[in-house]
Amino acid sequence: MRIISADYIHTGHGKVLKDTAVVINEEGKIVEIKGFSNFDAGQVEKLHGHLIPGLVNTHCHLELSHMKGKVATGTSLIPFISNVVSFRDMPQDLILQAIKDGDEYMYENGIVAVGDISNKADTKEQKEKSKIAYYTFVEMFDFLQDEWAGNEFEKYHQVYLEQARSGNNKVSAVPHAPYTVSPSLFKKINALNTDQATVSIHNQETPPENELFLTGNGQFQDFYKGFNIPLDKFKANGKTSIHYAIEHMDPKQRTLFVHNTLTTDKDIAAANAWSENVYWATCPNANLYIENRLPNYQYFIDANAKLTIGTDSLTSNWQLSVWEEMKTINRYQSYVDFSTLLQWATLNGAKALGMGKDLGSIEVGKTPGLNLVELDVNEKDGSSFTLNPSSTIKRIA
Ligand SMILES: [Zn+2]
């Protein structure tokens, strides 16, 4: 048993507690939350700063961790993808070491659960022994070619079967993005998953993506030509790309739309009307790295949309830290208050991964992990808090 107290305890669902202690058992499960005065002061670990729940990273590609610093920033998405493809070949031992380092870095930086895109089974071994809970999204694509769907599905189904099956890793099949998945492949992916699954899809990350679906033209036409893949059967539906996704995905499954840098209030309304199980993963550092822009979070806040936070991969980020993502949002769009930001980074993420029962908030019965952080406290009211660029995070439990 440990009895832990801090100047402030932020529960992750909007409450801030003072003069309070959290009692956790050997497994880190919270067995009691009570006033500090109920305990013998000598038994309490009294910490200075702010206690927050473990963070949830809803979008990562751990298997790309060896790519750190290799791809140029600010190129926009299409040149970025071409760049990534050219760096795929690396000695396997370096790839595995980078995966191990990435997993351990995330744990040390307060992350308790990760939604992780996998195109291979390279992360299997690390996930089997990791202290982090994973949801592995085995990603499939067929470059919009219906007639390739069968073969591509079989190829990635094999990868799906090879993933870690321990209690700490869930697995589902997911479509890569609207501009790479045919209607036939969407059908096969939906059928492989259960209704309780979480799935994800990259969404509205770059202007040419919407352009392809709105007009049938733009840079994706050149991208496809560059790979000698025909798009003559593709028909633009005159709507933004998210409409194509929701037309072919299963509204019963929890769906994480990832990036959403171009997503408008109308797009959010369409997705929310389609399903109650919609979550939105934002990866601000990756958006700045690749496209040099951020989503308009006000649209999501106004629509009561459930935002979550992801780091994306080390191909497009300087570190795998949800805490650093929170700082970036605060730096560029500081109207998002700390309590809202914390809920995106904890409870919303845990729910998106179907792990809300155990993770995401400081509540009796949960095993959320505990982090000690530094924040600025507003002197006037003593109850509003802000991140600053040097705010640190330290894992406590
Ligand atoms: Zn991604």
Residues whose N, C-alpha, C, O or C-beta is under 5 A from the ligand:
A	BS01	ZN	none
